[in-house]
């Protein structure tokens, strides 16, 4: 995660931390407010994220871990 954050800062990309503990409604709100198009996630976070019905402008998910189908 540190390398991803450093690379974003280096290229002037704003990072927005999202946490599993925010809950479905707050995650949806954050995705819509920030207009995030790309998320870097762990396998655990991905499971929570896939429960959402509204992804806003999200287009790309990049997982740090191996994802089981």
PDB file of N, CA, C and O in Angstrom:
ATOM      1  N   UNK A   1       0.819  -1.175   0.000  1.00  0.00           N
ATOM      2  CA  UNK A   1       0.000   0.000   0.000  1.00  0.00           C
ATOM      3  C   UNK A   1       0.872   1.251   0.000  1.00  0.00           C
ATOM      4  O   UNK A   1       0.561   2.230  -0.679  1.00  0.00           O
ATOM      5  N   UNK A   2       1.937   1.218   0.743  1.00  0.00           N
ATOM      6  CA  UNK A   2       2.814   2.382   0.844  1.00  0.00           C
ATOM      7  C   UNK A   2       3.360   2.779  -0.530  1.00  0.00           C
ATOM      8  O   UNK A   2       3.392   3.963  -0.867  1.00  0.00           O
ATOM      9  N   UNK A   3       3.782   1.811  -1.307  1.00  0.00           N
ATOM     10  CA  UNK A   3       4.341   2.104  -2.633  1.00  0.00           C
ATOM     11  C   UNK A   3       3.266   2.689  -3.546  1.00  0.00           C
ATOM     12  O   UNK A   3       3.539   3.609  -4.317  1.00  0.00           O
ATOM     13  N   UNK A   4       2.061   2.168  -3.463  1.00  0.00           N
ATOM     14  CA  UNK A   4       0.952   2.697  -4.258  1.00  0.00           C
ATOM     15  C   UNK A   4       0.681   4.147  -3.882  1.00  0.00           C
ATOM     16  O   UNK A   4       0.527   5.000  -4.756  1.00  0.00           O
ATOM     17  N   UNK A   5       0.623   4.426  -2.583  1.00  0.00           N
ATOM     18  CA  UNK A   5       0.360   5.784  -2.120  1.00  0.00           C
ATOM     19  C   UNK A   5       1.478   6.733  -2.550  1.00  0.00           C
ATOM     20  O   UNK A   5       1.213   7.851  -2.991  1.00  0.00           O
ATOM     21  N   UNK A   6       2.711   6.290  -2.421  1.00  0.00           N
ATOM     22  CA  UNK A   6       3.851   7.115  -2.826  1.00  0.00           C
ATOM     23  C   UNK A   6       3.808   7.428  -4.319  1.00  0.00           C
ATOM     24  O   UNK A   6       4.060   8.561  -4.729  1.00  0.00           O
ATOM     25  N   UNK A   7       3.488   6.418  -5.131  1.00  0.00           N
ATOM     26  CA  UNK A   7       3.412   6.631  -6.577  1.00  0.00           C
ATOM     27  C   UNK A   7       2.308   7.628  -6.927  1.00  0.00           C
ATOM     28  O   UNK A   7       2.493   8.483  -7.793  1.00  0.00           O
ATOM     29  N   UNK A   8       1.179   7.521  -6.265  1.00  0.00           N
ATOM     30  CA  UNK A   8       0.076   8.468  -6.515  1.00  0.00           C
ATOM     31  C   UNK A   8       0.493   9.891  -6.163  1.00  0.00           C
ATOM     32  O   UNK A   8       0.228  10.824  -6.922  1.00  0.00           O
ATOM     33  N   UNK A   9       1.132  10.058  -5.034  1.00  0.00           N
ATOM     34  CA  UNK A   9       1.604  11.386  -4.629  1.00  0.00           C
ATOM     35  C   UNK A   9       2.606  11.915  -5.640  1.00  0.00           C
ATOM     36  O   UNK A   9       2.559  13.089  -6.005  1.00  0.00           O
ATOM     37  N   UNK A  10       3.509  11.063  -6.093  1.00  0.00           N
ATOM     38  CA  UNK A  10       4.533  11.467  -7.063  1.00  0.00           C
ATOM     39  C   UNK A  10       3.918  11.994  -8.359  1.00  0.00           C
ATOM     40  O   UNK A  10       4.448  12.922  -8.970  1.00  0.00           O
ATOM     41  N   UNK A  11       2.791  11.397  -8.777  1.00  0.00           N
ATOM     42  CA  UNK A  11       2.147  11.810 -10.015  1.00  0.00           C
ATOM     43  C   UNK A  11       0.993  12.789  -9.799  1.00  0.00           C
ATOM     44  O   UNK A  11       0.256  13.095 -10.737  1.00  0.00           O
ATOM     45  N   UNK A  12       0.834  13.278  -8.574  1.00  0.00           N
ATOM     46  CA  UNK A  12      -0.200  14.269  -8.296  1.00  0.00           C
ATOM     47  C   UNK A  12      -1.610  13.699  -8.229  1.00  0.00           C
ATOM     48  O   UNK A  12      -2.587  14.419  -8.440  1.00  0.00           O
ATOM     49  N   UNK A  13      -1.714  12.423  -7.939  1.00  0.00           N
ATOM     50  CA  UNK A  13      -3.019  11.767  -7.843  1.00  0.00           C
ATOM     51  C   UNK A  13      -3.455  11.792  -6.380  1.00  0.00           C
ATOM     52  O   UNK A  13      -2.698  11.406  -5.489  1.00  0.00           O
ATOM     53  N   UNK A  14      -4.674  12.245  -6.148  1.00  0.00           N
ATOM     54  CA  UNK A  14      -5.201  12.297  -4.797  1.00  0.00           C
ATOM     55  C   UNK A  14      -5.655  10.913  -4.357  1.00  0.00           C
ATOM     56  O   UNK A  14      -6.350  10.216  -5.096  1.00  0.00           O
ATOM     57  N   UNK A  15      -5.261  10.521  -3.160  1.00  0.00           N
ATOM     58  CA  UNK A  15      -5.692   9.231  -2.621  1.00  0.00           C
ATOM     59  C   UNK A  15      -6.787   9.459  -1.585  1.00  0.00           C
ATOM     60  O   UNK A  15      -6.781  10.450  -0.854  1.00  0.00           O
ATOM     61  N   UNK A  16      -7.717   8.526  -1.541  1.00  0.00           N
ATOM     62  CA  UNK A  16      -8.820   8.580  -0.582  1.00  0.00           C
ATOM     63  C   UNK A  16      -8.895   7.223   0.113  1.00  0.00           C
ATOM     64  O   UNK A  16      -9.217   6.226  -0.533  1.00  0.00           O
ATOM     65  N   UNK A  17      -8.606   7.161   1.405  1.00  0.00           N
ATOM     66  CA  UNK A  17      -8.701   5.881   2.098  1.00  0.00           C
ATOM     67  C   UNK A  17     -10.159   5.507   2.357  1.00  0.00           C
ATOM     68  O   UNK A  17     -10.950   6.336   2.806  1.00  0.00           O
ATOM     69  N   UNK A  18     -10.500   4.271   2.075  1.00  0.00           N
ATOM     70  CA  UNK A  18     -11.831   3.736   2.368  1.00  0.00           C
ATOM     71  C   UNK A  18     -11.642   2.524   3.264  1.00  0.00           C
ATOM     72  O   UNK A  18     -10.734   1.723   3.045  1.00  0.00           O
ATOM     73  N   UNK A  19     -12.487   2.387   4.261  1.00  0.00           N
ATOM     74  CA  UNK A  19     -12.341   1.315   5.235  1.00  0.00           C
ATOM     75  C   UNK A  19     -13.558   0.397   5.220  1.00  0.00           C
ATOM     76  O   UNK A  19     -14.677   0.847   4.972  1.00  0.00           O
ATOM     77  N   UNK A  20     -13.339  -0.890   5.486  1.00  0.00           N
ATOM     78  CA  UNK A  20     -14.431  -1.862   5.565  1.00  0.00           C
ATOM     79  C   UNK A  20     -15.457  -1.468   6.610  1.00  0.00           C
ATOM     80  O   UNK A  20     -16.649  -1.731   6.454  1.00  0.00           O
ATOM     81  N   UNK A  21     -14.996  -0.846   7.660  1.00  0.00           N
ATOM     82  CA  UNK A  21     -15.867  -0.514   8.789  1.00  0.00           C
ATOM     83  C   UNK A  21     -16.826   0.634   8.496  1.00  0.00           C
ATOM     84  O   UNK A  21     -17.680   0.939   9.329  1.00  0.00           O
ATOM     85  N   UNK A  22     -16.712   1.273   7.345  1.00  0.00           N
ATOM     86  CA  UNK A  22     -17.615   2.378   7.004  1.00  0.00           C
ATOM     87  C   UNK A  22     -19.049   1.903   6.783  1.00  0.00           C
ATOM     88  O   UNK A  22     -19.995   2.660   7.003  1.00  0.00           O
ATOM     89  N   UNK A  23     -19.207   0.687   6.361  1.00  0.00           N
ATOM     90  CA  UNK A  23     -20.542   0.176   6.064  1.00  0.00           C
ATOM     91  C   UNK A  23     -20.926   0.468   4.620  1.00  0.00           C
ATOM     92  O   UNK A  23     -20.321   1.313   3.962  1.00  0.00           O
ATOM     93  N   UNK A  24     -21.936  -0.239   4.142  1.00  0.00           N
ATOM     94  CA  UNK A  24     -22.343  -0.163   2.740  1.00  0.00           C
ATOM     95  C   UNK A  24     -22.812   1.239   2.353  1.00  0.00           C
ATOM     96  O   UNK A  24     -22.403   1.758   1.314  1.00  0.00           O
ATOM     97  N   UNK A  25     -23.651   1.851   3.162  1.00  0.00           N
ATOM     98  CA  UNK A  25     -24.190   3.180   2.832  1.00  0.00           C
ATOM     99  C   UNK A  25     -23.087   4.229   2.755  1.00  0.00           C
ATOM    100  O   UNK A  25     -23.081   5.059   1.846  1.00  0.00           O
ATOM    101  N   UNK A  26     -22.160   4.195   3.700  1.00  0.00           N
ATOM    102  CA  UNK A  26     -21.071   5.174   3.696  1.00  0.00           C
ATOM    103  C   UNK A  26     -20.073   4.932   2.574  1.00  0.00           C
ATOM    104  O   UNK A  26     -19.540   5.888   2.011  1.00  0.00           O
ATOM    105  N   UNK A  27     -19.811   3.674   2.238  1.00  0.00           N
ATOM    106  CA  UNK A  27     -18.921   3.388   1.111  1.00  0.00           C
ATOM    107  C   UNK A  27     -19.525   3.914  -0.189  1.00  0.00           C
ATOM    108  O   UNK A  27     -18.827   4.513  -1.008  1.00  0.00           O
ATOM    109  N   UNK A  28     -20.821   3.688  -0.372  1.00  0.00           N
ATOM    110  CA  UNK A  28     -21.501   4.193  -1.563  1.00  0.00           C
ATOM    111  C   UNK A  28     -21.424   5.711  -1.608  1.00  0.00           C
ATOM    112  O   UNK A  28     -21.148   6.288  -2.660  1.00  0.00           O
ATOM    113  N   UNK A  29     -21.663   6.350  -0.494  1.00  0.00           N
ATOM    114  CA  UNK A  29     -21.594   7.808  -0.414  1.00  0.00           C
ATOM    115  C   UNK A  29     -20.194   8.303  -0.785  1.00  0.00           C
ATOM    116  O   UNK A  29     -20.055   9.235  -1.578  1.00  0.00           O
ATOM    117  N   UNK A  30     -19.159   7.685  -0.215  1.00  0.00           N
ATOM    118  CA  UNK A  30     -17.779   8.092  -0.500  1.00  0.00           C
ATOM    119  C   UNK A  30     -17.422   7.906  -1.970  1.00  0.00           C
ATOM    120  O   UNK A  30     -16.782   8.771  -2.567  1.00  0.00           O
ATOM    121  N   UNK A  31     -17.832   6.782  -2.555  1.00  0.00           N
ATOM    122  CA  UNK A  31     -17.541   6.542  -3.975  1.00  0.00           C
ATOM    123  C   UNK A  31     -18.199   7.606  -4.852  1.00  0.00           C
ATOM    124  O   UNK A  31     -17.593   8.081  -5.812  1.00  0.00           O
ATOM    125  N   UNK A  32     -19.420   7.976  -4.530  1.00  0.00           N
ATOM    126  CA  UNK A  32     -20.125   8.982  -5.326  1.00  0.00           C
ATOM    127  C   UNK A  32     -19.575  10.383  -5.110  1.00  0.00           C
ATOM    128  O   UNK A  32     -19.467  11.150  -6.068  1.00  0.00           O
ATOM    129  N   UNK A  33     -19.228  10.734  -3.893  1.00  0.00           N
ATOM    130  CA  UNK A  33     -18.717  12.074  -3.598  1.00  0.00           C
ATOM    131  C   UNK A  33     -17.332  12.309  -4.180  1.00  0.00           C
ATOM    132  O   UNK A  33     -17.041  13.397  -4.677  1.00  0.00           O
ATOM    133  N   UNK A  34     -16.483  11.302  -4.120  1.00  0.00           N
ATOM    134  CA  UNK A  34     -15.102  11.468  -4.578  1.00  0.00           C
ATOM    135  C   UNK A  34     -14.934  11.186  -6.072  1.00  0.00           C
ATOM    136  O   UNK A  34     -13.903  11.517  -6.656  1.00  0.00           O
ATOM    137  N   UNK A  35     -15.943  10.577  -6.684  1.00  0.00           N
ATOM    138  CA  UNK A  35     -15.892  10.210  -8.112  1.00  0.00           C
ATOM    139  C   UNK A  35     -14.685   9.333  -8.426  1.00  0.00           C
ATOM    140  O   UNK A  35     -14.061   9.479  -9.476  1.00  0.00           O
ATOM    141  N   UNK A  36     -14.364   8.430  -7.519  1.00  0.00           N
ATOM    142  CA  UNK A  36     -13.242   7.502  -7.678  1.00  0.00           C
ATOM    143  C   UNK A  36     -13.463   6.631  -8.912  1.00  0.00           C
ATOM    144  O   UNK A  36     -14.563   6.121  -9.126  1.00  0.00           O
ATOM    145  N   UNK A  37     -12.418   6.463  -9.724  1.00  0.00           N
ATOM    146  CA  UNK A  37     -12.503   5.587 -10.892  1.00  0.00           C
ATOM    147  C   UNK A  37     -11.678   4.319 -10.708  1.00  0.00           C
ATOM    148  O   UNK A  37     -11.925   3.319 -11.381  1.00  0.00           O
ATOM    149  N   UNK A  38     -10.694   4.349  -9.797  1.00  0.00           N
ATOM    150  CA  UNK A  38      -9.817   3.202  -9.574  1.00  0.00           C
ATOM    151  C   UNK A  38      -9.647   2.967  -8.086  1.00  0.00           C
ATOM    152  O   UNK A  38      -9.434   3.909  -7.322  1.00  0.00           O
ATOM    153  N   UNK A  39      -9.741   1.701  -7.671  1.00  0.00           N
ATOM    154  CA  UNK A  39      -9.520   1.332  -6.278  1.00  0.00           C
ATOM    155  C   UNK A  39      -8.459   0.253  -6.194  1.00  0.00           C
ATOM    156  O   UNK A  39      -8.461  -0.696  -6.978  1.00  0.00           O
ATOM    157  N   UNK A  40      -7.557   0.401  -5.245  1.00  0.00           N
ATOM    158  CA  UNK A  40      -6.597  -0.634  -4.892  1.00  0.00           C
ATOM    159  C   UNK A  40      -7.144  -1.303  -3.643  1.00  0.00           C
ATOM    160  O   UNK A  40      -7.387  -0.631  -2.641  1.00  0.00           O
ATOM    161  N   UNK A  41      -7.342  -2.618  -3.685  1.00  0.00           N
ATOM    162  CA  UNK A  41      -8.021  -3.304  -2.585  1.00  0.00           C
ATOM    163  C   UNK A  41      -7.305  -4.591  -2.182  1.00  0.00           C
ATOM    164  O   UNK A  41      -6.531  -5.163  -2.950  1.00  0.00           O
ATOM    165  N   UNK A  42      -7.587  -5.025  -0.957  1.00  0.00           N
ATOM    166  CA  UNK A  42      -7.172  -6.350  -0.514  1.00  0.00           C
ATOM    167  C   UNK A  42      -8.337  -7.298  -0.774  1.00  0.00           C
ATOM    168  O   UNK A  42      -9.443  -6.851  -1.079  1.00  0.00           O
ATOM    169  N   UNK A  43      -8.104  -8.568  -0.660  1.00  0.00           N
ATOM    170  CA  UNK A  43      -9.162  -9.551  -0.892  1.00  0.00           C
ATOM    171  C   UNK A  43     -10.315  -9.353   0.087  1.00  0.00           C
ATOM    172  O   UNK A  43     -11.480  -9.473  -0.294  1.00  0.00           O
ATOM    173  N   UNK A  44     -10.000  -9.051   1.338  1.00  0.00           N
ATOM    174  CA  UNK A  44     -11.046  -8.841   2.345  1.00  0.00           C
ATOM    175  C   UNK A  44     -11.895  -7.616   2.013  1.00  0.00           C
ATOM    176  O   UNK A  44     -13.118  -7.650   2.150  1.00  0.00           O
ATOM    177  N   UNK A  45     -11.259  -6.551   1.584  1.00  0.00           N
ATOM    178  CA  UNK A  45     -11.984  -5.337   1.230  1.00  0.00           C
ATOM    179  C   UNK A  45     -12.845  -5.561  -0.003  1.00  0.00           C
ATOM    180  O   UNK A  45     -13.944  -5.016  -0.106  1.00  0.00           O
ATOM    181  N   UNK A  46     -12.356  -6.346  -0.920  1.00  0.00           N
ATOM    182  CA  UNK A  46     -13.108  -6.629  -2.139  1.00  0.00           C
ATOM    183  C   UNK A  46     -14.431  -7.315  -1.825  1.00  0.00           C
ATOM    184  O   UNK A  46     -15.447  -7.021  -2.455  1.00  0.00           O
ATOM    185  N   UNK A  47     -14.427  -8.226  -0.860  1.00  0.00           N
ATOM    186  CA  UNK A  47     -15.666  -8.910  -0.479  1.00  0.00           C
ATOM    187  C   UNK A  47     -16.709  -7.916   0.015  1.00  0.00           C
ATOM    188  O   UNK A  47     -17.883  -8.030  -0.336  1.00  0.00           O
ATOM    189  N   UNK A  48     -16.305  -6.955   0.812  1.00  0.00           N
ATOM    190  CA  UNK A  48     -17.232  -5.920   1.290  1.00  0.00           C
ATOM    191  C   UNK A  48     -17.698  -5.032   0.148  1.00  0.00           C
ATOM    192  O   UNK A  48     -18.869  -4.661   0.072  1.00  0.00           O
ATOM    193  N   UNK A  49     -16.782  -4.702  -0.726  1.00  0.00           N
ATOM    194  CA  UNK A  49     -17.095  -3.815  -1.839  1.00  0.00           C
ATOM    195  C   UNK A  49     -18.104  -4.432  -2.803  1.00  0.00           C
ATOM    196  O   UNK A  49     -18.945  -3.727  -3.361  1.00  0.00           O
ATOM    197  N   UNK A  50     -18.024  -5.735  -2.996  1.00  0.00           N
ATOM    198  CA  UNK A  50     -18.923  -6.400  -3.933  1.00  0.00           C
ATOM    199  C   UNK A  50     -20.362  -6.491  -3.435  1.00  0.00           C
ATOM    200  O   UNK A  50     -21.245  -6.910  -4.184  1.00  0.00           O
ATOM    201  N   UNK A  51     -20.610  -6.110  -2.193  1.00  0.00           N
ATOM    202  CA  UNK A  51     -21.980  -6.085  -1.685  1.00  0.00           C
ATOM    203  C   UNK A  51     -22.706  -4.801  -2.073  1.00  0.00           C
ATOM    204  O   UNK A  51     -23.917  -4.694  -1.879  1.00  0.00           O
ATOM    205  N   UNK A  52     -21.982  -3.830  -2.618  1.00  0.00           N
ATOM    206  CA  UNK A  52     -22.592  -2.555  -2.998  1.00  0.00           C
ATOM    207  C   UNK A  52     -23.466  -2.715  -4.243  1.00  0.00           C
ATOM    208  O   UNK A  52     -23.224  -3.586  -5.078  1.00  0.00           O
ATOM    209  N   UNK A  53     -24.472  -1.869  -4.350  1.00  0.00           N
ATOM    210  CA  UNK A  53     -25.306  -1.849  -5.551  1.00  0.00           C
ATOM    211  C   UNK A  53     -24.987  -0.632  -6.420  1.00  0.00           C
ATOM    212  O   UNK A  53     -25.283  -0.630  -7.614  1.00  0.00           O
ATOM    213  N   UNK A  54     -24.385   0.398  -5.827  1.00  0.00           N
ATOM    214  CA  UNK A  54     -24.034   1.614  -6.566  1.00  0.00           C
ATOM    215  C   UNK A  54     -22.535   1.827  -6.437  1.00  0.00           C
ATOM    216  O   UNK A  54     -22.029   2.071  -5.342  1.00  0.00           O
ATOM    217  N   UNK A  55     -21.824   1.733  -7.559  1.00  0.00           N
ATOM    218  CA  UNK A  55     -20.374   1.891  -7.561  1.00  0.00           C
ATOM    219  C   UNK A  55     -19.932   3.278  -8.024  1.00  0.00           C
ATOM    220  O   UNK A  55     -18.732   3.528  -8.135  1.00  0.00           O
ATOM    221  N   UNK A  56     -20.858   4.171  -8.291  1.00  0.00           N
ATOM    222  CA  UNK A  56     -20.495   5.507  -8.747  1.00  0.00           C
ATOM    223  C   UNK A  56     -19.756   5.444 -10.063  1.00  0.00           C
ATOM    224  O   UNK A  56     -20.226   4.809 -11.007  1.00  0.00           O
ATOM    225  N   UNK A  57     -18.605   6.091 -10.142  1.00  0.00           N
ATOM    226  CA  UNK A  57     -17.788   6.136 -11.361  1.00  0.00           C
ATOM    227  C   UNK A  57     -16.697   5.070 -11.389  1.00  0.00           C
ATOM    228  O   UNK A  57     -15.830   5.092 -12.262  1.00  0.00           O
ATOM    229  N   UNK A  58     -16.736   4.147 -10.450  1.00  0.00           N
ATOM    230  CA  UNK A  58     -15.698   3.125 -10.338  1.00  0.00           C
ATOM    231  C   UNK A  58     -15.626   2.268 -11.601  1.00  0.00           C
ATOM    232  O   UNK A  58     -16.632   1.724 -12.056  1.00  0.00           O
ATOM    233  N   UNK A  59     -14.416   2.158 -12.158  1.00  0.00           N
ATOM    234  CA  UNK A  59     -14.210   1.386 -13.386  1.00  0.00           C
ATOM    235  C   UNK A  59     -13.158   0.291 -13.225  1.00  0.00           C
ATOM    236  O   UNK A  59     -13.214  -0.731 -13.909  1.00  0.00           O
ATOM    237  N   UNK A  60     -12.195   0.506 -12.316  1.00  0.00           N
ATOM    238  CA  UNK A  60     -11.070  -0.416 -12.212  1.00  0.00           C
ATOM    239  C   UNK A  60     -10.819  -0.799 -10.757  1.00  0.00           C
ATOM    240  O   UNK A  60     -10.761   0.058  -9.875  1.00  0.00           O
ATOM    241  N   UNK A  61     -10.671  -2.100 -10.527  1.00  0.00           N
ATOM    242  CA  UNK A  61     -10.271  -2.614  -9.220  1.00  0.00           C
ATOM    243  C   UNK A  61      -8.917  -3.296  -9.384  1.00  0.00           C
ATOM    244  O   UNK A  61      -8.739  -4.126 -10.275  1.00  0.00           O
ATOM    245  N   UNK A  62      -7.975  -2.948  -8.535  1.00  0.00           N
ATOM    246  CA  UNK A  62      -6.654  -3.568  -8.556  1.00  0.00           C
ATOM    247  C   UNK A  62      -6.451  -4.223  -7.193  1.00  0.00           C
ATOM    248  O   UNK A  62      -6.416  -3.546  -6.165  1.00  0.00           O
ATOM    249  N   UNK A  63      -6.320  -5.547  -7.199  1.00  0.00           N
ATOM    250  CA  UNK A  63      -6.217  -6.301  -5.949  1.00  0.00           C
ATOM    251  C   UNK A  63      -4.761  -6.592  -5.607  1.00  0.00           C
ATOM    252  O   UNK A  63      -3.971  -6.961  -6.476  1.00  0.00           O
ATOM    253  N   UNK A  64      -4.419  -6.426  -4.355  1.00  0.00           N
ATOM    254  CA  UNK A  64      -3.081  -6.747  -3.870  1.00  0.00           C
ATOM    255  C   UNK A  64      -2.909  -8.249  -3.635  1.00  0.00           C
ATOM    256  O   UNK A  64      -1.791  -8.764  -3.668  1.00  0.00           O
ATOM    257  N   UNK A  65      -4.006  -8.939  -3.401  1.00  0.00           N
ATOM    258  CA  UNK A  65      -3.967 -10.358  -3.062  1.00  0.00           C
ATOM    259  C   UNK A  65      -4.535 -11.199  -4.204  1.00  0.00           C
ATOM    260  O   UNK A  65      -5.153 -10.688  -5.137  1.00  0.00           O
ATOM    261  N   UNK A  66      -4.302 -12.507  -4.094  1.00  0.00           N
ATOM    262  CA  UNK A  66      -4.922 -13.444  -5.015  1.00  0.00           C
ATOM    263  C   UNK A  66      -6.426 -13.491  -4.689  1.00  0.00           C
ATOM    264  O   UNK A  66      -6.814 -13.585  -3.525  1.00  0.00           O
ATOM    265  N   UNK A  67      -7.246 -13.427  -5.714  1.00  0.00           N
ATOM    266  CA  UNK A  67      -8.692 -13.415  -5.521  1.00  0.00           C
ATOM    267  C   UNK A  67      -9.252 -14.796  -5.859  1.00  0.00           C
ATOM    268  O   UNK A  67      -9.046 -15.310  -6.959  1.00  0.00           O
ATOM    269  N   UNK A  68      -9.960 -15.386  -4.899  1.00  0.00           N
ATOM    270  CA  UNK A  68     -10.620 -16.656  -5.135  1.00  0.00           C
ATOM    271  C   UNK A  68     -11.978 -16.404  -5.778  1.00  0.00           C
ATOM    272  O   UNK A  68     -12.697 -15.485  -5.384  1.00  0.00           O
ATOM    273  N   UNK A  69     -12.330 -17.232  -6.779  1.00  0.00           N
ATOM    274  CA  UNK A  69     -13.637 -17.018  -7.439  1.00  0.00           C
ATOM    275  C   UNK A  69     -14.728 -17.300  -6.485  1.00  0.00           C
ATOM    276  O   UNK A  69     -15.902 -17.181  -6.837  1.00  0.00           O
TER     277      UNK A  69
END
